[in-house]
Every structure is written in C-alpha cells, then in structure tokens.
Amino acid sequence: MSNKLTKRETDYSKWYNELVVKANLAENSGVRGCMVIKPYGYAIWEKMQAELDRMFKETGHENAYFPLFIPKSYLSKEAAHVEGFAKECAVVTHYRLKNAEDGSGLIVDPEAKLEEELIIRPTSETIIWDTYKRWIESYRDLPLLINQWANVVRWEMRTRLFLRTTEFLWQEGHTAHATKKEAVEESELILDIYAEFAEKFMAMPVIKGLKTASERFAGAEETYCIEGLMQDGKALQAGTSHFLGQNFAKAFDVQFTSKEGKREYVWATSWGVSTRLMGALVMTHSDDLGLVLPPNLAPIQVVIVPIHKTDEELDAISEKVNDITKGLRSKGISVKFDNRTTYKPGWKFAEYELKGVPLRIAMGPRDLEAGTLEIARRDTHEKRTISQNEVVSFVENTLIDIQENLYNKALNYRETHITEVNSFEEFKDVLDNKAGFVSAHWDGTPETEEKIKDLTKATIRCIPLNNKLEDGKCVLTGAKSEQRVLFAKAY
C-alpha cells in the first residue's frame, strides 16, 4: 500500500480516513459501523487510559464493572434519559438460535423470546443507580466515587473511525454525594482533570464551558464540557461532565440517612471520555505526511534505524545501540531499535514518519567511528548530528520541547480562529471563509439556537466558564443578550 496521503487542503475528511487506516490505528470491521482498533492504535489508547486512570485514582475514585445489558424497564424510569437515548438503542429480544427446518441456516428461535427486552448499554446510569440503591444506606456510605472502563453501543447511521462508531470504548464515572454542593464540585473537578489531560498529554488546548439546555446530557441538570478545535476549523467535544441533580436518585429511590437522621435523596454526577479522543489527537497535530504524536502519548518515543551494508556493520551498530537504549529506558523513554533486514532504511524512515514517532535516530558505520548519530524531529523535520555521549540528555530535553511546541502550535491556531462578530452577515462570513469558533451574542432561547443551526449548521459549542458579562444584541434576533457564546460547525 502506498503511504501517500490525500492533502488536508484537498479533502480533509479523506485525509483523516486514509491516515487512520494507513498508520495502522484502526479499520472498519465486518459489522456495519464498528471498528477494529489495531495494536498501534490500541497502544495509544492504553497510554490515554493509564494517565486518566491515574488521575481518577489520585482524586479518590475506584474502578468497578457493571453489566452490558440493561432491562428496558430501567431505561424507562428517567423520562428525559429515555427520550434522549431511545432512538440509539440496540435491543436484545431473544436468547437462542436454532437451525431452520428447511436447512437454510440459523434462525432466531421464536420460543426463546425474552420476557423483558434487554438494552445494550448506550450509557450506564440506570443499571448503576439500581445498584447504588443496594450500596447506599447512610451518610457514612458517601461520597461514592466509581468509574468503569467499558464499551457502549449507540446505533449510528453515519459513522467514521474513532469519531463516531456504533460501538466505542470509554470510561464512565458515576458518583453519589450527600449534598448538591459536593456533586457540583465533583462535576467541576472532573472537568478540570479532562482539561489537564487534554492539554498536558494530548497537547490539545481546550475551552471549558457549559452546554446549553438543548445540548445537555439526557437527564442532567447541567453539562460541563471541553471543546477542542481541529485543523479544519471544526470543533470537537472532547469530554463531558454532568451534574445530574437528584433525578436518578429519585427515579431509582436511592436515599440515605443524614447525620441528622433524616432520609434524603443523594446527589449525582456522571462523566466520560471515549475513543473519540483518538480522532481528536489525529486531527489536532497530524500533517500531510502522517501522524504527529505528542511524546507523552506516543507508544514509541524514539526509533533507532541502523544504516548498514553488511552483517558485521549491523552487529557493531547493534552493540552501541544497546548501550543507548539502556540509557534512554532508564529515564522512562520508550525506544524501538528497528534492526529488520527485510526493509531498507528509507522505507523505515517513511513508516515511522507516517506513524508519528517523535524522534528518529539513524546510525551508520561512519557515525560509529566518529561517535555521533543523526537525530530527526517529527514535528519540525529538523535534523541534527550530535555526540553519542549526549544522546540521553538531548532526547529528554527534545521530547519536552516537542510536547510544548505541539501544544503552542495548536493553541496559536485556536486563538487565531476565535472571531467576535456582531451581525448575522459577519457570522455567516466567518463560518464560510475562516471557520473556527465564532463568538457571538445569543438571546438565550432554544428557538434561536435551533434556527441558527438550521441556517448555518453551526451549533453553540459552549458557554465558556470564564465568560464576562457584556451587554449586546443577539446575532440573529437582535434581542437583548448579556454574554457571548461560542458557535462552530462540529464533529
């Protein structure tokens, strides 16, 4: 397969689809709308998991696991929740197959119909709150801080690898608290964790904000979000944290005895990020030559490619490389020595460029004699010849610099693509000719929000948490407005 990619400026969507497949991150499966995450892609996801899992546990959360199947009656207990997810649910109606009498193959056994249909979880609030009823009795049982790593199914008509698939991987946190204040603080804490992860590990700047009422999670009283901006000027929701109030506690009758001896309903949150982050990572940094991975999430941070003609030269290079790899690994740096003789160095260079490995080291017989090596950066394509004695410190410092450079580059793009407008003509012009976030006044009504979406395909991505009050007029209706919100076309 040719590694040559469609250029981003030619067809951004095609570039993305080709890159995900050619870089061996994922591929479409035999099941419509579902994907196979390949080892290299899963290695990146594992690094994401590890960092997020650490951050959750450092703030007192524990992991558990809940069933894949949810009785239909559970989903029906919270009205807004069932309304929000009903059209996306996959339903299990039977529990057995049998051979057709005419020999045509397997059929569903009509005698094996379930008494109650089971829903394959689109999210787990209902099954978890049914469980929490058994776990929570007293204020001493609170707060309950639980996370699970799982898969979910939401029946999608139009899918794209990582960004929107019928089945995807995620984590979902579900917490119970004695007071509203504690639950709100939990929602905000998780939002901060998501933003820190996005910026420090993904090198992706995000805006923290609140969703409008029409964009909230089904069953939530408030939805907090982080929004990133991709290189094509479209926004991507990268994570959400929901303050659920007492809605699910009341639906499943989850009460506790307070310190004062009163029976009260608990306060709840839920929150999650998914393999959609993989799509965000690809689209934030990558270029026309392939992936560009931030070192903090790269499965291979440094690859070493030997340049040789004979087995003797390879053996001599290998001996020196062993010393270098030991030094790098002692600093926690992941290194791969690609000593395969079935591929030429040029082919290997192209492969690791496509895979976004942050640093590439090349070493040949002349380097061995001179005590040097050539090192190339994936982000800037800069090459340098350095002494082998300084390679460990050079790599350490350069990986930090690459991480910072990728973040600053993405931040600069984001900052230059937030545009304030005061008229609907300006609004449409920015969307059509510049893209990015459009900062505009909105009258606060869902009707206006929906009308703007119908006219422009742009949605309110968030009401930024750091918003300043500012008297103005709605960009569409001219009605009074007290603050700007961020609109964008989005994934």
C-alpha positions in Angstrom: 0.0 0.0 0.0 1.2 3.5 -0.8 1.7 5.7 2.2 1.0 8.8 0.2 -2.0 10.7 1.7 -4.6 13.0 0.3 -3.6 16.5 1.3 -5.6 18.1 4.0 -6.4 21.2 1.9 -7.7 19.0 -0.9 -10.1 16.8 1.2 -9.7 16.9 5.0 -12.2 14.2 5.6 -10.5 11.8 3.1 -7.1 12.7 4.6 -8.3 11.7 8.0 -9.8 8.4 6.9 -6.7 7.4 4.9 -4.4 8.3 7.8 -6.2 6.3 10.4 -6.1 3.2 8.2 -2.6 3.7 6.7 -1.0 4.5 10.1 -2.5 1.2 11.4 -4.6 2.8 14.0 -7.9 1.1 13.1 -10.0 -0.3 10.3 -13.7 -0.9 9.6 -14.9 -4.3 10.6 -17.4 -6.8 9.2 -20.0 -5.3 11.5 -21.5 -2.1 10.0 -20.5 1.0 11.9 -18.0 -0.9 14.2 -14.2 -0.7 14.0 -11.2 -2.9 14.8 -8.7 -1.0 16.8 -5.3 -2.3 15.7 -2.3 -2.8 18.0 -0.6 0.6 17.3 -3.9 2.4 17.8 -4.7 0.5 20.9 -1.3 1.2 22.3 -2.1 4.9 22.2 -5.5 4.3 23.8 -3.7 2.3 26.6 -1.5 5.3 27.3 -4.6 7.5 27.5 -6.2 5.1 29.8 -3.2 4.8 32.0 -2.9 8.6 32.5 -6.6 9.2 33.1 -6.9 6.2 35.4 -4.0 7.5 37.5 -5.7 11.0 37.7 -9.0 9.5 38.7 -7.5 7.3 41.4 -5.4 10.2 42.7 -8.7 12.0 43.4 -10.2 9.1 45.3 -12.1 7.3 42.5 -12.2 3.5 42.3 -12.9 1.2 39.3 -15.7 -1.3 39.1 -17.6 -3.0 36.3 -21.4 -3.2 35.6 -23.4 -5.3 33.1 -23.5 -4.8 29.4 -27.3 -5.4 29.4 -29.9 -3.1 30.9 -33.6 -4.2 31.4 -35.8 -2.0 29.3 -37.9 -1.0 32.3 -34.8 0.5 33.9 -34.2 2.8 31.0 -37.8 4.0 31.2 -37.6 5.2 34.8 -36.0 8.6 34.0 -38.1 10.4 31.4 -35.5 12.8 29.9 -32.9 10.0 29.8 -35.1 7.5 27.8 -36.2 10.3 25.5 -32.5 11.2 24.8 -31.3 7.7 24.1 -34.4 5.8 22.8 -33.5 6.2 19.1 -29.9 5.0 19.5 -30.6 1.7 21.5 -29.8 -1.8 20.3 -32.3 -4.2 21.7 -32.0 -7.9 22.6 -35.3 -9.7 22.2 -34.3 -13.4 22.1 -31.8 -15.7 23.8 -31.4 -18.6 21.4 -30.8 -19.6 17.8 -31.8 -22.8 16.1 -31.4 -24.5 12.7 -34.2 -23.8 10.3 -36.3 -26.8 9.5 -35.8 -26.3 5.7 -32.0 -26.4 6.2 -31.5 -22.8 5.1 -29.4 -22.0 8.2 -29.7 -20.5 11.6 -32.8 -18.6 12.6 -34.0 -16.9 15.8 -35.9 -19.5 17.9 -39.4 -17.9 18.3 -39.8 -19.9 21.5 -36.8 -18.1 23.1 -38.3 -14.7 23.4 -37.2 -12.8 26.5 -40.0 -11.8 28.9 -38.4 -8.3 29.1 -36.2 -7.0 26.3 -32.6 -6.1 27.2 -30.9 -2.9 26.0 -27.2 -3.0 25.2 -25.9 -0.1 27.3 -25.7 3.3 25.5 -24.6 4.6 28.9 -24.9 3.0 32.3 -26.7 5.5 34.6 -29.8 3.3 35.0 -28.2 0.0 35.8 -25.7 1.7 38.1 -28.3 3.6 40.1 -30.3 0.4 40.5 -27.2 -1.0 42.0 -26.4 2.1 44.2 -29.8 1.6 45.9 -28.3 -1.5 47.5 -25.0 0.1 48.3 -26.1 3.4 49.9 -27.9 3.5 53.2 -26.2 6.1 55.4 -24.2 9.3 55.0 -21.3 7.2 56.0 -21.5 5.4 52.6 -21.0 8.8 50.8 -19.4 10.0 48.7 -19.4 7.0 46.4 -16.8 7.6 43.7 -16.9 4.9 41.0 -15.5 4.7 37.4 -15.7 1.9 34.9 -13.8 1.3 31.7 -16.2 -0.3 29.2 -17.7 -0.4 25.8 -21.1 1.0 24.9 -23.4 0.9 21.8 -25.2 3.8 20.2 -26.8 2.9 16.9 -25.3 5.4 14.5 -26.4 5.9 10.9 -23.3 7.7 9.7 -20.0 6.5 11.2 -16.4 7.5 11.0 -13.5 5.7 12.6 -12.9 6.8 16.2 -15.1 10.0 15.8 -18.5 8.3 15.6 -18.9 4.5 15.7 -21.8 2.2 16.7 -19.7 0.6 19.4 -16.9 2.5 21.2 -14.7 2.3 24.2 -14.8 4.8 27.0 -14.7 5.4 30.7 -17.8 6.5 32.6 -17.7 7.8 36.1 -20.8 7.7 38.3 -20.7 9.4 41.7 -23.2 9.9 44.6 -23.0 12.7 47.2 -24.7 13.9 50.3 -25.1 17.5 49.1 -25.7 19.5 45.9 -22.5 21.5 46.6 -20.4 18.3 46.7 -21.9 17.0 43.5 -21.3 20.3 41.6 -17.7 20.4 42.9 -17.2 16.8 41.6 -18.5 17.7 38.2 -16.1 20.7 38.1 -13.2 18.6 39.4 -13.6 16.1 36.6 -13.8 18.8 34.0 -10.5 20.1 35.3 -9.0 16.6 35.0 -10.2 16.3 31.4 -8.8 19.7 30.5 -5.5 18.9 32.2 -5.2 15.6 30.4 -6.1 17.2 27.0 -3.5 20.0 27.4 -0.6 18.2 29.1 -0.8 14.8 27.4 -2.7 15.3 24.1 -1.1 18.8 23.7 -4.6 19.9 22.7 -5.8 23.3 24.1 -9.5 23.2 25.1 -12.1 25.6 26.2 -14.1 24.7 29.3 -17.7 25.6 29.3 -21.4 24.7 29.9 -23.7 23.2 27.3 -27.0 24.9 26.6 -30.2 23.3 27.8 -30.9 21.7 24.4 -27.3 20.3 24.3 -27.2 18.8 27.8 -26.9 15.1 28.5 -30.3 13.5 28.7 -31.3 13.6 32.4 -28.7 16.1 33.5 -29.3 19.5 35.2 -26.0 20.8 33.9 -23.4 19.6 31.4 -19.9 20.8 31.6 -17.7 20.2 28.5 -14.2 20.7 27.0 -14.2 21.8 23.3 -11.2 21.5 21.0 -10.6 23.0 17.6 -9.4 20.7 14.8 -7.2 21.9 11.9 -10.1 22.2 9.5 -11.7 24.8 11.8 -14.4 22.4 13.1 -14.9 21.9 16.9 -14.8 18.6 18.6 -16.4 17.9 22.0 -13.6 16.0 23.8 -15.2 15.3 27.2 -18.3 15.9 29.3 -19.1 16.0 33.0 -22.7 16.1 34.1 -24.4 17.3 37.3 -27.4 15.1 37.5 -29.1 16.6 40.5 -31.3 14.1 42.2 -33.1 12.9 39.1 -31.7 9.4 39.0 -31.8 9.1 42.8 -35.5 9.8 42.7 -36.1 7.6 39.7 -34.4 4.6 41.5 -35.3 5.6 45.1 -31.7 6.0 46.2 -31.9 7.6 49.7 -29.6 7.9 52.7 -29.9 8.7 56.3 -28.3 12.0 57.0 -26.3 12.9 60.2 -29.5 14.5 61.5 -31.3 11.2 61.0 -33.4 12.4 58.0 -34.0 10.3 54.9 -32.7 12.3 51.8 -32.1 11.6 48.2 -28.5 11.6 47.1 -27.0 14.0 44.6 -25.3 12.6 41.4 -22.8 13.1 38.7 -21.7 11.2 35.6 -18.8 11.9 33.3 -16.9 10.3 30.4 -14.4 10.4 27.6 -14.1 7.9 24.8 -12.0 6.7 21.9 -13.2 9.9 20.2 -10.1 11.3 21.8 -8.1 9.3 19.3 -9.7 11.2 16.5 -9.0 14.4 18.2 -5.4 13.5 18.6 -5.0 12.7 14.9 -6.8 15.9 13.7 -5.1 18.3 16.1 -1.5 17.7 15.1 -1.0 15.4 12.1 0.2 16.6 8.7 0.2 15.6 5.0 3.0 13.1 5.7 1.2 11.2 8.5 0.6 11.2 12.2 2.3 13.7 14.5 2.1 12.3 18.1 2.9 14.3 21.3 5.7 12.4 23.1 3.5 12.0 26.2 1.2 9.6 24.3 3.5 8.2 21.7 3.8 4.4 22.1 7.3 4.7 20.6 9.0 7.9 21.5 12.3 7.2 19.8 13.1 4.8 17.0 16.7 3.9 16.0 17.3 2.8 12.5 20.7 1.3 11.6 22.4 2.2 8.3 24.5 -0.8 7.1 25.5 -2.9 4.2 27.0 -6.0 5.9 26.0 -8.2 8.9 29.3 -7.2 10.6 28.4 -3.5 10.4 24.9 -4.2 11.8 26.4 -6.2 14.7 28.8 -3.4 15.5 26.0 -0.8 15.4 23.7 -3.1 17.5 26.3 -3.3 20.2 26.4 0.5 20.5 22.6 0.9 20.2 22.2 -1.5 23.2 24.1 0.9 25.4 22.0 3.9 24.1 18.7 2.1 24.6 19.6 1.2 28.2 20.4 4.8 28.9 17.1 6.0 27.4 14.9 3.4 29.0 16.5 4.2 32.4 14.9 7.6 32.0 11.5 6.1 31.2 11.8 6.8 27.5 10.2 4.2 25.1 12.7 3.1 22.4 12.5 0.8 19.4 15.6 -0.5 17.6 14.4 -1.5 14.1 17.1 -3.9 13.0 15.0 -5.7 10.5 17.0 -6.6 7.4 13.9 -7.1 5.3 13.3 -3.4 4.8 15.7 -0.6 3.6 16.3 2.4 5.9 14.4 4.7 3.6 11.3 2.5 3.9 11.6 2.6 7.7 12.0 6.3 7.7 8.7 6.7 5.8 7.0 4.2 8.1 7.9 5.9 11.3 7.1 9.3 9.8 3.6 8.0 8.9 3.3 6.6 12.5 4.2 9.9 14.1 7.2 8.7 16.1 8.5 12.0 17.8 12.3 11.3 17.3 14.2 9.2 14.8 17.8 8.3 15.2 20.0 7.0 12.3 23.4 5.4 12.9 25.8 4.0 10.3 29.5 2.9 10.3 30.8 6.5 9.9 28.7 7.5 13.0 30.2 4.6 14.9 33.7 5.7 14.1 33.0 9.4 14.8 31.0 8.7 18.0 28.0 10.6 16.5 24.5 9.9 15.3 21.8 11.8 13.3 18.6 12.6 15.1 15.4 13.9 13.4 12.3 15.6 14.9 8.9 14.6 13.5 7.2 17.9 14.4 9.6 20.3 12.6 11.6 17.8 10.4 14.8 19.3 11.8 17.8 17.0 11.7 20.9 17.3 13.8 24.2 15.4 14.2 25.1 15.0 17.9 27.6 13.1 20.0 26.5 9.7 21.2 27.6 10.7 24.7 24.9 13.4 24.9 22.1 11.5 23.3 20.2 10.7 26.6 20.0 14.3 27.8 19.4 15.6 24.2 16.4 13.2 23.8 15.0 14.0 27.2 15.0 17.8 26.5 13.9 17.5 22.9 10.9 15.4 23.8 9.8 18.0 26.3 10.3 20.7 23.6 8.3 18.7 21.1 5.4 18.4 23.5 5.4 22.1 24.2 5.8 23.0 20.6 2.8 20.9 19.5 0.7 22.5 22.2 1.7 26.0 21.4 1.2 25.5 17.7 -2.4 24.2 18.3 -3.0 27.0 20.8 -1.9 29.6 18.3 -4.3 28.1 15.7 -7.1 28.1 18.1 -6.5 31.7 19.3 -6.4 33.0 15.8 -9.6 31.2 15.0 -11.9 32.7 17.6 -13.7 35.5 15.9 -16.0 38.0 17.5 -19.0 39.0 15.4 -21.9 41.4 15.9 -24.1 40.7 12.9 -25.5 37.7 11.2 -23.8 38.6 8.0 -20.4 38.6 9.8 -21.4 35.3 11.4 -22.0 33.6 8.1 -19.0 35.1 6.5 -16.6 33.7 9.2 -18.2 30.3 9.0 -17.9 30.2 5.3 -14.5 31.7 4.8 -12.5 31.3 8.0 -14.1 28.7 10.2 -13.2 28.1 13.8 -15.1 29.4 16.9 -17.5 32.3 16.4 -18.0 34.4 19.5 -21.5 35.9 19.3 -24.4 37.1 21.4 -27.4 34.8 21.7 -30.8 35.7 23.2 -30.8 32.5 25.3 -33.8 30.8 23.6 -33.7 27.3 22.2 -35.7 28.5 19.2 -33.0 30.9 18.2 -30.4 28.3 18.8 -32.2 25.8 16.5 -32.8 28.5 13.8 -29.1 29.4 13.6 -28.3 25.7 13.4 -30.8 25.2 10.5 -29.4 28.2 8.6 -25.7 27.6 9.1 -25.1 24.1 10.5 -23.3 25.8 13.4 -24.2 24.9 17.0 -23.5 26.5 20.3 -20.4 24.6 21.4 -20.4 26.0 24.9 -20.9 29.0 27.2 -17.3 29.5 28.3 -16.8 29.2 32.1 -14.6 32.3 32.1 -17.3 34.3 30.3 -17.5 38.0 31.1 -20.9 39.7 31.2 -21.3 42.1 28.2 -24.4 43.8 27.1 -25.2 43.2 23.5 -27.8 42.1 21.0 -28.5 38.5 19.7 -26.7 38.0 16.4 -29.9 36.7 14.8 -32.9 38.2 16.5 -31.4 41.5 17.9 -32.9 40.7 21.3 -31.0 41.6 24.5 -28.1 39.5 25.5 -25.7 39.6 28.4 -22.9 37.4 27.2 -21.2 35.9 24.2 -21.3 32.2 23.5 -19.1 30.1 21.1 -20.6 28.7 17.9 -18.9 26.4 15.4 -19.5 23.7 13.0 -18.6 20.5 14.7 -17.9 16.8 14.5 
